[in-house]
Amino acid sequence: MPEDLTLPMTAWTGVVKPIADLDDHALVVEAVAGNRDAFDVIVERHRRAVYQVCFRFVNNHEDANDMAQDVFVRAWRGLRNFKGQSALSTWLYRIAVNVCLNRVTTKRIASEPIDDGEGFEDTRIEGAAHAMLREERAVTVRRAIRSLPPKQRATLIMRTYHDMSHQQIADVLGSSVGAVKANFFHALSNLKKILGQKP
């Protein structure tokens, strides 16, 4: 009986699952086999996390969107090289960090960040003056993070904003856990120094 190549590969075993219900590994297999819908599900599933990594590097929505698109273009082109030795999310983080490091070293983005809506609080409750002070401090911290060396910045962003373990960060950066811990320590030290110089 001929195999129906139009069905997801799980259908060949007699189990038919909608594309959206497949796990990441099965989606990669499908996408490599030419199923664009499977890659669309990968994008939909991981786009927010990829965007957030990019935004934390550049603090600018337009640039972060462009960089996130670049990440998925690179992922599509390189999907055949994904061996599954790490989670797909880790592989996508690695691409995102590389895109971000390449961008920030070739172009210093000097635009003022737009609030991404995180930590929104009703200013009628806390008072407009207090809200303005909080936002000024947040802008100062984002600027300080932007001034860190690229590897320190990457480590700090993934550890602080994405709550990734040292091992996960090492997997993304292709380095050792010891190097990640050192980068994180130096990032915090440098951040304290930079912020200590601010009025």
NULOFI-558008 format. One record per residue: x negated, y, z negated of N, C-alpha, C in turn; residue number from 1. Coordinates in steps of 0.2 Angstrom, whole numbers, plus 5000, padded with zeros to 4 digits. Last residue first. Layout:
<<X; Y; Z>; <X; Y; Z>; <X; Y; Z>; NUM>;
...
END
This chain:
<<4880; 5300; 4811>; <4883; 5305; 4805>; <4889; 5302; 4802>; 199>;
<<4870; 5285; 4813>; <4876; 5289; 4815>; <4878; 5294; 4809>; 198>;
<<4861; 5277; 4808>; <4858; 5283; 4811>; <4864; 5288; 4813>; 197>;
<<4868; 5266; 4804>; <4865; 5270; 4799>; <4862; 5277; 4801>; 196>;
<<4870; 5260; 4817>; <4876; 5263; 4813>; <4873; 5268; 4807>; 195>;
<<4857; 5255; 4819>; <4860; 5260; 4824>; <4866; 5264; 4820>; 194>;
<<4855; 5246; 4808>; <4851; 5252; 4809>; <4854; 5257; 4813>; 193>;
<<4866; 5237; 4810>; <4866; 5241; 4804>; <4861; 5247; 4805>; 192>;
<<4862; 5232; 4822>; <4868; 5236; 4822>; <4868; 5240; 4816>; 191>;
<<4850; 5226; 4819>; <4850; 5231; 4823>; <4856; 5236; 4823>; 190>;
<<4856; 5216; 4811>; <4851; 5220; 4808>; <4850; 5227; 4812>; 189>;
<<4864; 5209; 4820>; <4867; 5212; 4814>; <4862; 5217; 4811>; 188>;
<<4854; 5204; 4829>; <4860; 5209; 4831>; <4863; 5212; 4825>; 187>;
<<4846; 5196; 4821>; <4843; 5202; 4823>; <4849; 5207; 4826>; 186>;
<<4856; 5186; 4818>; <4853; 5190; 4813>; <4850; 5196; 4815>; 185>;
<<4858; 5182; 4832>; <4864; 5184; 4828>; <4861; 5189; 4822>; 184>;
<<4846; 5177; 4835>; <4849; 5182; 4839>; <4854; 5186; 4835>; 183>;
<<4844; 5166; 4826>; <4840; 5172; 4826>; <4842; 5178; 4829>; 182>;
<<4855; 5158; 4830>; <4855; 5161; 4823>; <4850; 5167; 4823>; 181>;
<<4850; 5155; 4843>; <4856; 5159; 4842>; <4857; 5162; 4835>; 180>;
<<4838; 5148; 4840>; <4838; 5154; 4844>; <4844; 5159; 4843>; 179>;
<<4844; 5137; 4834>; <4839; 5141; 4830>; <4839; 5148; 4833>; 178>;
<<4851; 5131; 4844>; <4855; 5134; 4838>; <4850; 5139; 4834>; 177>;
<<4844; 5136; 4860>; <4844; 5131; 4854>; <4849; 5135; 4849>; 176>;
<<4853; 5139; 4875>; <4847; 5139; 4871>; <4848; 5135; 4865>; 175>;
<<4863; 5141; 4884>; <4858; 5137; 4886>; <4852; 5137; 4882>; 174>;
<<4874; 5149; 4881>; <4868; 5152; 4883>; <4862; 5148; 4885>; 173>;
<<4883; 5139; 4878>; <4885; 5144; 4883>; <4879; 5147; 4885>; 172>;
<<4877; 5131; 4868>; <4879; 5128; 4874>; <4880; 5133; 4879>; 171>;
<<4876; 5141; 4858>; <4869; 5139; 4861>; <4871; 5135; 4867>; 170>;
<<4889; 5143; 4855>; <4885; 5149; 4858>; <4879; 5146; 4861>; 169>;
<<4891; 5131; 4849>; <4895; 5133; 4855>; <4891; 5138; 4859>; 168>;
<<4883; 5132; 4838>; <4882; 5126; 4843>; <4885; 5128; 4849>; 167>;
<<4888; 5142; 4831>; <4882; 5143; 4833>; <4880; 5138; 4839>; 166>;
<<4906; 5144; 4836>; <4900; 5141; 4831>; <4894; 5143; 4835>; 165>;
<<4915; 5158; 4839>; <4912; 5152; 4841>; <4907; 5150; 4836>; 164>;
<<4924; 5170; 4837>; <4924; 5165; 4832>; <4921; 5158; 4834>; 163>;
<<4925; 5180; 4846>; <4928; 5174; 4848>; <4927; 5168; 4843>; 162>;
<<4919; 5191; 4839>; <4925; 5192; 4842>; <4929; 5185; 4844>; 161>;
<<4907; 5185; 4833>; <4911; 5189; 4829>; <4918; 5190; 4832>; 160>;
<<4901; 5176; 4843>; <4902; 5174; 4836>; <4907; 5178; 4832>; 159>;
<<4901; 5183; 4855>; <4904; 5177; 4854>; <4905; 5174; 4847>; 158>;
<<4895; 5195; 4851>; <4902; 5195; 4854>; <4905; 5189; 4853>; 157>;
<<4882; 5191; 4847>; <4887; 5194; 4842>; <4894; 5194; 4844>; 156>;
<<4877; 5185; 4859>; <4878; 5181; 4853>; <4883; 5184; 4848>; 155>;
<<4877; 5197; 4867>; <4881; 5191; 4869>; <4882; 5186; 4863>; 154>;
<<4868; 5205; 4860>; <4875; 5207; 4861>; <4879; 5201; 4863>; 153>;
<<4857; 5197; 4861>; <4859; 5199; 4855>; <4867; 5201; 4855>; 152>;
<<4855; 5198; 4875>; <4856; 5191; 4872>; <4859; 5192; 4865>; 151>;
<<4853; 5212; 4878>; <4859; 5208; 4880>; <4860; 5201; 4877>; 150>;
<<4851; 5223; 4863>; <4848; 5219; 4869>; <4853; 5214; 4871>; 149>;
<<4864; 5235; 4860>; <4860; 5230; 4858>; <4857; 5226; 4864>; 148>;
<<4873; 5245; 4864>; <4866; 5247; 4865>; <4862; 5241; 4863>; 147>;
<<4886; 5240; 4862>; <4884; 5240; 4869>; <4876; 5242; 4870>; 146>;
<<4886; 5241; 4848>; <4886; 5235; 4851>; <4883; 5235; 4858>; 145>;
<<4888; 5255; 4848>; <4882; 5252; 4845>; <4881; 5245; 4848>; 144>;
<<4901; 5256; 4854>; <4895; 5260; 4857>; <4888; 5256; 4855>; 143>;
<<4909; 5250; 4845>; <4908; 5247; 4851>; <4902; 5250; 4855>; 142>;
<<4907; 5259; 4834>; <4904; 5252; 4833>; <4904; 5249; 4840>; 141>;
<<4913; 5270; 4839>; <4906; 5270; 4837>; <4903; 5263; 4836>; 140>;
<<4926; 5265; 4840>; <4922; 5268; 4846>; <4915; 5268; 4845>; 139>;
<<4929; 5263; 4827>; <4929; 5257; 4831>; <4925; 5259; 4838>; 138>;
<<4929; 5276; 4822>; <4924; 5271; 4819>; <4924; 5265; 4824>; 137>;
<<4940; 5282; 4829>; <4933; 5284; 4830>; <4928; 5279; 4827>; 136>;
<<4950; 5274; 4823>; <4948; 5273; 4831>; <4941; 5276; 4832>; 135>;
<<4950; 5278; 4810>; <4949; 5271; 4812>; <4947; 5270; 4819>; 134>;
<<4953; 5292; 4812>; <4947; 5290; 4809>; <4945; 5283; 4811>; 133>;
<<4966; 5291; 4817>; <4961; 5294; 4821>; <4954; 5292; 4819>; 132>;
<<4973; 5285; 4806>; <4972; 5281; 4812>; <4967; 5284; 4817>; 131>;
<<4972; 5296; 4797>; <4968; 5290; 4795>; <4967; 5285; 4802>; 130>;
<<4980; 5305; 4804>; <4973; 5307; 4803>; <4969; 5300; 4801>; 129>;
<<4993; 5299; 4804>; <4989; 5300; 4810>; <4982; 5301; 4809>; 128>;
<<4997; 5286; 4793>; <4995; 5293; 4794>; <4991; 5294; 4800>; 127>;
<<5002; 5274; 4792>; <4996; 5275; 4789>; <4994; 5282; 4789>; 126>;
<<5015; 5275; 4798>; <5015; 5272; 4791>; <5008; 5274; 4788>; 125>;
<<5014; 5281; 4810>; <5018; 5284; 4805>; <5018; 5281; 4798>; 124>;
<<5006; 5272; 4817>; <5003; 5278; 4814>; <5007; 5282; 4809>; 123>;
<<5006; 5255; 4816>; <5010; 5261; 4816>; <5007; 5267; 4813>; 122>;
<<4992; 5248; 4824>; <4996; 5249; 4818>; <5000; 5255; 4819>; 121>;
<<4984; 5235; 4833>; <4988; 5241; 4833>; <4992; 5242; 4827>; 120>;
<<4974; 5226; 4835>; <4974; 5229; 4829>; <4979; 5235; 4829>; 119>;
<<4972; 5229; 4852>; <4971; 5224; 4847>; <4971; 5228; 4840>; 118>;
<<4973; 5238; 4863>; <4979; 5236; 4859>; <4978; 5231; 4853>; 117>;
<<4962; 5242; 4868>; <4965; 5236; 4871>; <4971; 5233; 4867>; 116>;
<<4958; 5258; 4872>; <4960; 5254; 4867>; <4964; 5248; 4870>; 115>;
<<4945; 5261; 4884>; <4953; 5262; 4882>; <4954; 5257; 4877>; 114>;
<<4929; 5268; 4882>; <4934; 5262; 4882>; <4941; 5264; 4881>; 113>;
<<4921; 5278; 4894>; <4924; 5278; 4888>; <4929; 5272; 4887>; 112>;
<<4908; 5273; 4904>; <4915; 5275; 4904>; <4917; 5274; 4896>; 111>;
<<4895; 5269; 4908>; <4896; 5274; 4903>; <4903; 5277; 4902>; 110>;
<<4886; 5255; 4911>; <4893; 5258; 4912>; <4894; 5263; 4906>; 109>;
<<4873; 5253; 4920>; <4875; 5255; 4913>; <4881; 5258; 4914>; 108>;
<<4868; 5239; 4929>; <4873; 5245; 4929>; <4875; 5247; 4922>; 107>;
<<4860; 5229; 4927>; <4860; 5232; 4933>; <4864; 5239; 4933>; 106>;
<<4864; 5224; 4915>; <4857; 5226; 4916>; <4856; 5229; 4922>; 105>;
<<4877; 5222; 4916>; <4875; 5227; 4911>; <4868; 5229; 4912>; 104>;
<<4878; 5211; 4925>; <4881; 5218; 4927>; <4878; 5223; 4922>; 103>;
<<4871; 5201; 4919>; <4869; 5203; 4926>; <4871; 5210; 4927>; 102>;
<<4879; 5199; 4908>; <4872; 5201; 4907>; <4869; 5204; 4914>; 101>;
<<4891; 5195; 4915>; <4891; 5201; 4910>; <4884; 5203; 4910>; 100>;
<<4888; 5183; 4921>; <4890; 5189; 4925>; <4890; 5195; 4921>; 99>;
<<4884; 5176; 4910>; <4879; 5177; 4915>; <4881; 5183; 4919>; 98>;
<<4896; 5175; 4903>; <4891; 5178; 4900>; <4885; 5180; 4905>; 97>;
<<4904; 5168; 4913>; <4906; 5174; 4911>; <4900; 5178; 4908>; 96>;
<<4897; 5155; 4913>; <4897; 5159; 4919>; <4899; 5167; 4917>; 95>;
<<4899; 5152; 4900>; <4892; 5152; 4902>; <4892; 5157; 4908>; 94>;
<<4913; 5151; 4899>; <4910; 5156; 4895>; <4903; 5157; 4898>; 93>;
<<4914; 5140; 4908>; <4917; 5146; 4910>; <4914; 5152; 4906>; 92>;
<<4908; 5130; 4900>; <4905; 5131; 4906>; <4908; 5138; 4909>; 91>;
<<4918; 5130; 4889>; <4911; 5132; 4888>; <4907; 5134; 4894>; 90>;
<<4929; 5126; 4896>; <4929; 5132; 4893>; <4922; 5135; 4891>; 89>;
<<4926; 5112; 4899>; <4926; 5117; 4904>; <4926; 5124; 4902>; 88>;
<<4913; 5106; 4888>; <4920; 5108; 4889>; <4920; 5113; 4895>; 87>;
<<4899; 5097; 4895>; <4902; 5101; 4890>; <4909; 5103; 4892>; 86>;
<<4898; 5088; 4906>; <4894; 5087; 4900>; <4896; 5091; 4894>; 85>;
<<4904; 5090; 4918>; <4908; 5088; 4912>; <4905; 5086; 4906>; 84>;
<<4898; 5095; 4928>; <4897; 5088; 4927>; <4901; 5086; 4921>; 83>;
<<4900; 5106; 4941>; <4902; 5105; 4934>; <4902; 5097; 4933>; 82>;
<<4898; 5107; 4955>; <4892; 5106; 4950>; <4894; 5105; 4943>; 81>;
<<4910; 5110; 4960>; <4907; 5103; 4961>; <4901; 5102; 4957>; 80>;
<<4912; 5123; 4956>; <4915; 5118; 4953>; <4913; 5111; 4954>; 79>;
<<4906; 5134; 4962>; <4902; 5130; 4959>; <4905; 5124; 4955>; 78>;
<<4917; 5141; 4967>; <4911; 5139; 4972>; <4907; 5134; 4969>; 77>;
<<4925; 5143; 4956>; <4927; 5140; 4962>; <4922; 5137; 4966>; 76>;
<<4916; 5151; 4948>; <4918; 5145; 4946>; <4921; 5140; 4951>; 75>;
<<4915; 5163; 4956>; <4909; 5159; 4955>; <4911; 5152; 4953>; 74>;
<<4928; 5167; 4954>; <4926; 5166; 4961>; <4919; 5161; 4961>; 73>;
<<4928; 5169; 4940>; <4932; 5163; 4943>; <4930; 5162; 4951>; 72>;
<<4919; 5180; 4939>; <4918; 5173; 4936>; <4922; 5168; 4939>; 71>;
<<4926; 5189; 4947>; <4920; 5187; 4949>; <4918; 5180; 4946>; 70>;
<<4937; 5192; 4938>; <4938; 5189; 4945>; <4932; 5186; 4948>; 69>;
<<4930; 5197; 4927>; <4933; 5191; 4926>; <4935; 5188; 4933>; 68>;
<<4925; 5209; 4933>; <4920; 5204; 4931>; <4924; 5197; 4930>; 67>;
<<4937; 5216; 4935>; <4933; 5214; 4941>; <4928; 5209; 4939>; 66>;
<<4941; 5217; 4922>; <4945; 5213; 4927>; <4941; 5211; 4933>; 65>;
<<4931; 5225; 4917>; <4932; 5218; 4914>; <4936; 5214; 4919>; 64>;
<<4933; 5237; 4924>; <4927; 5233; 4925>; <4928; 5226; 4923>; 63>;
<<4946; 5240; 4919>; <4945; 5239; 4926>; <4938; 5235; 4927>; 62>;
<<4943; 5241; 4905>; <4948; 5236; 4907>; <4947; 5235; 4915>; 61>;
<<4929; 5241; 4895>; <4933; 5245; 4901>; <4937; 5240; 4904>; 60>;
<<4919; 5236; 4888>; <4924; 5240; 4885>; <4927; 5244; 4890>; 59>;
<<4909; 5226; 4891>; <4909; 5233; 4895>; <4914; 5238; 4892>; 58>;
<<4910; 5215; 4883>; <4903; 5218; 4885>; <4904; 5225; 4888>; 57>;
<<4923; 5213; 4880>; <4919; 5215; 4875>; <4912; 5217; 4877>; 56>;
<<4927; 5210; 4893>; <4929; 5217; 4890>; <4925; 5218; 4884>; 55>;
<<4922; 5197; 4895>; <4920; 5203; 4899>; <4921; 5209; 4896>; 54>;
<<4929; 5190; 4885>; <4922; 5190; 4885>; <4920; 5196; 4889>; 53>;
<<4942; 5193; 4890>; <4940; 5195; 4883>; <4933; 5195; 4882>; 52>;
<<4942; 5185; 4902>; <4943; 5193; 4902>; <4941; 5196; 4895>; 51>;
<<4941; 5172; 4896>; <4936; 5175; 4901>; <4936; 5183; 4901>; 50>;
<<4954; 5171; 4890>; <4947; 5171; 4886>; <4942; 5174; 4890>; 49>;
<<4963; 5173; 4900>; <4963; 5178; 4895>; <4956; 5178; 4891>; 48>;
<<4960; 5162; 4909>; <4959; 5169; 4911>; <4958; 5174; 4905>; 47>;
<<4963; 5149; 4907>; <4957; 5152; 4904>; <4956; 5159; 4905>; 46>;
<<4975; 5146; 4913>; <4974; 5143; 4906>; <4968; 5147; 4903>; 45>;
<<4974; 5151; 4926>; <4979; 5153; 4921>; <4978; 5152; 4914>; 44>;
<<4963; 5144; 4931>; <4963; 5151; 4930>; <4968; 5153; 4925>; 43>;
<<4969; 5131; 4931>; <4963; 5132; 4927>; <4962; 5140; 4926>; 42>;
<<4979; 5133; 4940>; <4981; 5131; 4933>; <4975; 5133; 4928>; 41>;
<<4972; 5135; 4951>; <4976; 5141; 4949>; <4978; 5139; 4942>; 40>;
<<4966; 5122; 4953>; <4962; 5128; 4951>; <4966; 5134; 4948>; 39>;
<<4978; 5116; 4957>; <4974; 5114; 4950>; <4970; 5119; 4948>; 38>;
<<4981; 5122; 4969>; <4986; 5123; 4963>; <4982; 5121; 4956>; 37>;
<<4971; 5117; 4977>; <4971; 5124; 4975>; <4975; 5125; 4969>; 36>;
<<4963; 5103; 4979>; <4970; 5105; 4976>; <4969; 5112; 4973>; 35>;
<<4951; 5097; 4982>; <4954; 5102; 4987>; <4961; 5105; 4985>; 34>;
<<4944; 5090; 4973>; <4947; 5086; 4979>; <4951; 5091; 4984>; 33>;
<<4942; 5100; 4964>; <4936; 5097; 4968>; <4939; 5094; 4974>; 32>;
<<4954; 5100; 4958>; <4952; 5106; 4961>; <4946; 5104; 4966>; 31>;
<<4955; 5087; 4952>; <4960; 5089; 4957>; <4957; 5095; 4961>; 30>;
<<4944; 5088; 4943>; <4944; 5083; 4948>; <4949; 5084; 4954>; 29>;
<<4949; 5098; 4935>; <4943; 5099; 4939>; <4943; 5094; 4944>; 28>;
<<4961; 5092; 4930>; <4962; 5098; 4934>; <4955; 5099; 4938>; 27>;
<<4955; 5083; 4922>; <4959; 5081; 4927>; <4960; 5086; 4932>; 26>;
<<4949; 5091; 4912>; <4945; 5087; 4916>; <4948; 5085; 4923>; 25>;
<<4960; 5098; 4906>; <4955; 5102; 4910>; <4951; 5097; 4915>; 24>;
<<4975; 5088; 4909>; <4970; 5091; 4905>; <4964; 5095; 4909>; 23>;
<<4991; 5093; 4916>; <4984; 5089; 4916>; <4979; 5092; 4911>; 22>;
<<5002; 5100; 4917>; <5001; 5096; 4911>; <4995; 5092; 4911>; 21>;
<<5002; 5106; 4929>; <5001; 5111; 4924>; <5000; 5107; 4917>; 20>;
<<5005; 5096; 4938>; <4998; 5099; 4938>; <4997; 5102; 4932>; 19>;
<<5015; 5083; 4930>; <5015; 5089; 4934>; <5008; 5092; 4933>; 18>;
<<5011; 5066; 4933>; <5011; 5072; 4928>; <5011; 5078; 4933>; 17>;
<<5014; 5049; 4934>; <5015; 5056; 4938>; <5016; 5061; 4933>; 16>;
<<5006; 5035; 4935>; <5009; 5040; 4930>; <5009; 5046; 4934>; 15>;
<<5000; 5026; 4943>; <5007; 5025; 4942>; <5010; 5030; 4937>; 14>;
<<4988; 5029; 4947>; <4989; 5024; 4942>; <4996; 5023; 4940>; 13>;
<<4991; 5039; 4956>; <4988; 5033; 4959>; <4988; 5028; 4954>; 12>;
<<4994; 5050; 4948>; <4999; 5047; 4951>; <4997; 5040; 4954>; 11>;
<<4982; 5056; 4945>; <4985; 5052; 4940>; <4991; 5048; 4943>; 10>;
<<4979; 5064; 4956>; <4976; 5057; 4956>; <4979; 5053; 4950>; 9>;
<<4994; 5071; 4963>; <4989; 5071; 4958>; <4986; 5064; 4957>; 8>;
<<4998; 5067; 4980>; <5000; 5067; 4973>; <4994; 5068; 4969>; 7>;
<<4994; 5066; 4993>; <4997; 5073; 4991>; <4998; 5073; 4983>; 6>;
<<4989; 5054; 4995>; <4984; 5058; 4993>; <4987; 5065; 4991>; 5>;
<<4995; 5039; 4991>; <4998; 5045; 4993>; <4993; 5051; 4990>; 4>;
<<4988; 5024; 4997>; <4988; 5029; 4992>; <4991; 5036; 4995>; 3>;
<<4996; 5011; 5005>; <4992; 5017; 5005>; <4993; 5021; 5000>; 2>;
<<4996; 4994; 5000>; <5000; 5000; 5000>; <4996; 5006; 5000>; 1>;
END
